[in-house]
Structures are given as structure tokens and as C-alpha cells.
Amino acid sequence: MESEDAQQSPDVPEEAIIGMMDIFLLCTCLGIVIYWFFFRGEKTHDSPTVKKLTVMPASGRSNDPSFINKMRNSGKNMIVFYGSQTGTAEEFAGRLAKDAQRYGMKALVADPEECEMEDLSKMGEIENSFAVFCMATYGEGDPTDNAQEFHEWLEDGTSELNDLKYAVFGLGNKTYENYNTMGKFVDSKLEELGGTRVFELGLGDDDGNLEEDFVTWRESFWPTVCEHFGVEATGEEGSVRQYAVTVHEDIPKEKIFTGEVARLKSFQNQKPPYDAKNPYLSPVIVNRELHKGGDRSCMHLEFDITGSKIRYESGDHVAVYPINDSELVNGIGDILSIDLDTVFSLLNVDEEASKKHPFPCPCSYRTALSHYLDITSPPRTNVLRDLVEYASDPKDKEFILAITSPTPEGKKQYADWVLADQRDILTILRDLPSFRPPIDHLLEMLPRLQARYYSIASSPKLHPQSIHITAILVDYTTRTGRPAKGVATSWLKNKIPNGPLKPTVPIYVRKSQFKLPFKPTTPVIMIGPGTGLAPFRGFIQERHQAKECSDARNMARDVNEVLREVIMEEGGKDRAQAEDYMKKLQSKGRYAADVWS
Ligand SMILES: Cc1cc2nc3c(=O)[nH]c(=O)nc-3n(C[C@H](O)[C@H](O)[C@H](O)COP(=O)(O)O)c2cc1C
């Protein structure tokens, strides 16, 4: 038997047996223990319910959720919705909206999350109205986060959409069991609710060539749309700018974004809850090589989440926001002869567009190229096509037109020269010496740099204050002999803790459906190649811990840990101060434990 009795210190002045602080601590502990035992499996981190407010921003632009009003006010007859997680569907939606101008149609791009989708039943109020949906599928055939409400609304299926004319392009990946489920669902459901399908459902496969699938679908889409609405191509093939650039000469430093995902100065003033738009700057406390010898590298990293209020479960994913290699950023600055420290803004020329800027502005060209834009993936055909006018040598111009043409030869050339050779934008600029687009137009066209997701390789039962990942370093040589490096893993490789100095990484936790069976006695067979093993490390820790928990020693430690967390989070103390505080409580007899094991 082991017991820890409260000791009365003669030096401590007498106090009321239960003081206010004791009541507060007891209530908080009770709350946490109830949460710990009953609700811990349901949520990874708190997400307060926020009521959406309709406000008119200072810029005078409307945040009206009625897209019918927006279409009416801006004289638009077409609307392109996107269900997108990593930006591809959103990009395709933007391309269709741009195309529309060439056919005398005026289109609005819209995020279903920001719209009253019931308005689809009012499409008859707009002459020649047309809605297009670019919808990606995730998880086990699920909608993207921004299309979840729309999905539920469709499933509910009570609206009559007799005046809706629509077309759907789905984005998916054939290696998933539920291939393009969301695209197929939206297409059939809209018809079931009374809508008229103007053009057949398009399905893009990200495991094959998604860009080619989209371009091929779009090739037949427009002639059918033109015929249906009785419009003709205007013949204008030129590039249409979506954003206007402003260069700022003397803007105060505190108004300039320096890599924040959404809120200005969010990295200096960190405030929970942490999510995709407000990541937590987590200190890297361990960065260890797992391979013993050989030329491959696999890293074990541990991110400290002490005091962040971030909760996770084994099987969840952690998102990391990486920064592009400064050599590539400087390379682009040099080749385009620009001062990378120039501060600028890009502002949407469409007053009704829900997206005012393509990324946080104002910022410097260096920040945009380092934090906000994907400069390592091979650029899509529309990027090169829209910038072709900046190739001054007719030979370069002809070449760009050829590789971006939607003909079978064009598609083959693009697949070979851009995709198979893994040419990024800097390599293309180097290989085509007369092709020199202005930086602001290039920045408008490049896609957003995306967060990278890693399976969490730890269990919160064993590591409540840290998140572990396992990452293979991506570093190889392309067909043309150019070294190519993975954006995130090359960046993480250099995040090495050095004594008290801990480099930081912006992270947030994304909940996953990948979980252990609920009953701890259910046998589990885990199969996963390479770093596919990562989540299993968390599961094994979880099972191991469950076995040990069954004894009171760990119960006491867990209660101790919870209490310490409460003191740290609610009392604004660090770990050492919290420990001190607990010792004081014990010595005053205000914290006592009777432990049997
Ligand atoms: C974690 C993950 C899960 C996915 N799940 C599916 C799926 O169940 N079915 C499918 O067809 N495609 C699936 N995909 C493929 C995506 O739908 C596809 O890559 C799409 O182009 C992403 O579009 P977005 O960039 O607009 O989010 C998945 C992709 C990822 C990264």
C-alpha cells in the first residue's frame, strides 16, 4: 500500500479549510474529469458555435449571403460554386468564370459556405441564369469542409429547383473507394430536385491527370452552354486580370502581413482556439533522424503544444504551414529584376466577389513568394496561357501556345515538358529567356501554397503536451537533372532545437475518422507501408496506456497532470510555477491524495 498524507506545515498561517481558490479548482477539476471520461472522444479542440452576422465591411463591399442579390446587383447571370479543401476546385471555378467573359456571360465565383444556398430555388429571377459546381470529394466520399452545409441541405432535399440550370465538375481520385462521390451526388440530387442539367457531369481524377480531365470537359462544355443559352464566343482570347495591383510607398509596418494565414499579427498575438485560419506557433522540441545510414532520411519530430489548449486524438492529422526555399524566392526576384521587399496589394476588380485578395495583403513580394504561393509545383496550363503575351520572342510565344493548347498534341507536350520534367515556374522562366511576366500578374495566377497534413504518430494519453510526426525527406533529381526538394520536409529538416532556442512551426489539428475500435479488447490488425505506420505508433501507445491505466498509480499521475494543466491555463503560470504552486497546496494540506495500488 502506498499513501501520501497531507502534511501540515507549522509555518503556514491558518486559512479557511475550503477557500475560494479551492472551490474554483475543485469545480474546474470536476469539469475536466467529467470531460476527460465522457466527452474526450468526441472533439479534438473546442469550436465555439458562432452565429454568422451580416456586416457591411469598411471597404463598402457587400457580404450579403444572398447570391441572387449579388448577381442582380452586378449584372451577372452565371455563378460558379466550389467545394474545395486544397484549392484545386476553387481554381477551376475561377477559370470557368474567366472563360465566361469570352462568351458574353458574366460569372461570379462563390463559396457555398458563405451563401444562402436556398437561393438556388430563386434562379428564375435572373434572366438566362446558370449555376456551375466544381466539387471535390474527401475522406470516405465526404464533402469538403466548405461544402458540408450545402451537402446537408441537399440531403434534406425539400427545395424545388425547377428554375435551376446547372452543370457539375467533380474532382476526385480513383485510388479512393468512393471515387468522386460528392460530384456525382450533387449532379444527381440537383436533377432530382427539379433542376435542368445543361451539360453532362465531368469527373477529374487526381491520380491520373486532373488538369487534362478538366480541360477536356471544358472543351465540350462551352459549345453546349453557348447553344443552350443562345450566346456566341466574342473571339476575345486575351488574358483578363482579376486583381488590380497597388504598390505601397509608405505604409506603416504594423499593417503589413508577414506570413500570417488570415489575421494580421496573429503570430505575435497568439490566441486560441487554433485552426486552419489561426495556426499555433508550436516549438519543435525534438527533430531526430530515424534512418541509420543510407542516403534516405526519415525524421521524427515533436511539436510542443503546452498551454495552447490544443487537444488531439491518436489517428488525427496535424497540418503544417511551410515556407518556400529562399533560394527559389530569390531566384524569381533576380530573373524578373524586382525588389522583393516592395510592399503591394492585389484587390479584386469584381466588387461582388467574396474573395477580396488572392492572399493576405498588403505584403511584400518576398512574403507572397515565401508564404502564400506555390512556386514549386508545375504550373497549370491556364497560368502559362494567361501569361503568354509576356513572351517577347515569337518562338517562345509559339511554344507556350503549343504546350497549352487543348489538342491531343498540346496535352502530350504539356505532360512531357512540364509534368514529366517537373518544371517549376523558375525553371520555365530560365528555359524561356524572353518570357518575363510582371510579378503582380504572375502572383495573381499562381495557386496558393497549401498546408501539409501529417498523420499524428503519438497518443495524447502518453503525450498530452506534444504532437509527434514521422516525415520522409522529399529530395530527388528530376529527369532533366535538376534537384527537386519537398517544400515542407526540406523546411522541417532545418527546424532543429538548440538548447533553450526552439524553432517554431505553425500547426493546427484536423480531426480524422481513423480511430481504434472503441472496445480496448477488440484485436487490431494494422497494415501500412513506410510512414503509413505513423498513426499506428499513436494507436500502440494508446493501447499500451489503456493497459497501464487500469492501475491507480497512473490515475494519480493523470489527476496530477490535469490539475497542473488547470493551474497553468487558468492561472497563467508556466510548468515550474504550477509545480511550485501544487507543492504549496500540498504542504498547506489543501491538496491531498490517498492512492492505492
Ligand atoms: C486526405 C484525402 C482524401 C481524399 N478522399 C477522396 C475520396 O474519398 N474520393 C475521391 O474521389 N477523392 C478523394 N481525394 C482526392 C481529392 O478529391 C482530389 O485530390 C481533389 O482534386 C482535391 O480538390 P481540392 O484541391 O479542391 O480540395 C482525397 C484527397 C485527400 C488528400
The ligand as a Gaussian input file, in Angstrom:
#p B3LYP/6-31G(d) Opt

LIG

0 1
 C       -6.946000      13.065000     -47.499000
 C       -7.615000      12.966000     -48.858000
 C       -8.779000      12.225000     -49.006000
 C       -9.408000      12.104000     -50.266000
 N      -10.535000      11.341000     -50.387000
 C      -11.093000      11.134000     -51.608000
 C      -12.242000      10.273000     -51.774000
 O      -12.786000       9.680000     -50.846000
 N      -12.731000      10.132000     -53.037000
 C      -12.197000      10.750000     -54.123000
 O      -12.696000      10.568000     -55.230000
 N      -11.125000      11.590000     -53.987000
 C      -10.551000      11.786000     -52.774000
 N       -9.463000      12.620000     -52.649000
 C       -8.934000      13.315000     -53.831000
 C       -9.364000      14.802000     -53.883000
 O      -10.757000      14.945000     -54.027000
 C       -8.687000      15.455000     -55.104000
 O       -7.294000      15.468000     -54.863000
 C       -9.180000      16.863000     -55.418000
 O       -8.539000      17.314000     -56.582000
 C       -8.912000      17.863000     -54.314000
 O       -9.521000      19.099000     -54.654000
 P       -9.288000      20.455000     -53.815000
 O       -7.836000      20.836000     -54.043000
 O      -10.211000      21.447000     -54.411000
 O       -9.575000      20.200000     -52.389000
 C       -8.846000      12.753000     -51.405000
 C       -7.670000      13.524000     -51.244000
 C       -7.062000      13.629000     -49.996000
 C       -5.801000      14.458000     -49.865000

